[in-house]
Amino acid sequence: MFVQLKKSTKSSSSRFVLLLVLLATILLLLGGCRSKSKPEKRIKKVKEGNLELSVAVNKGDFKAGKEIPITISVKNVSQEIEFLHYHTEQRFDVEVKDSKGKAIWRWSQGSFFGLVKVQIKMEPDESEESDVIWPQKDSAGNQVPPGKYTLIAKSMADETTKTLSIDVKTVK
């Protein structure tokens, strides 16, 4: 933004007020352009060979009935190139269990994934990430009551066998 101030015979106090108004306008404009900060995450990680699996959710409790975003990733933590092999287009899965350990929802249930063998080349420090949403409903589509739930994440790559679990709490 360029502002051209013309020399005038107005008093220096008028110019000072004009400059203050201009600065205030610029600060307001810049303040409106500020992006919202991302919520803090709780992350669980496990290493398996040269790969690191992680699952992340927002910190804190979740309001009942609101979607819960889940991020799952596999990262190459070695200094070597790694390859991931999949037998379908599905990369990850998430299962939700209630406080009694009963499976109540699975992200992939009812989905079809193309039967395609895929090999993914991963450079050092490269990761493959996927976002999943749990709508706080069971497999039948019913809203689940407030309480504690365990999210179990898993990569579908042949090179990974471990699962990760992270607990969430929903409140009224």
Protein Blocks (a to p, Z undefined) as FASTA:
>chain_A
ZZdddddfbdfklmmmmmmmmmmmmmmmmmmmpccdddddddddddehjbccdddddedj
ddehiacddddddddfbfbdcddddfbfbfbdcddddfkopafbdfkgopacdddddddd
ddehiacddddddehiafkopacdedddddddddfbfkbcbdcdddddddZZ
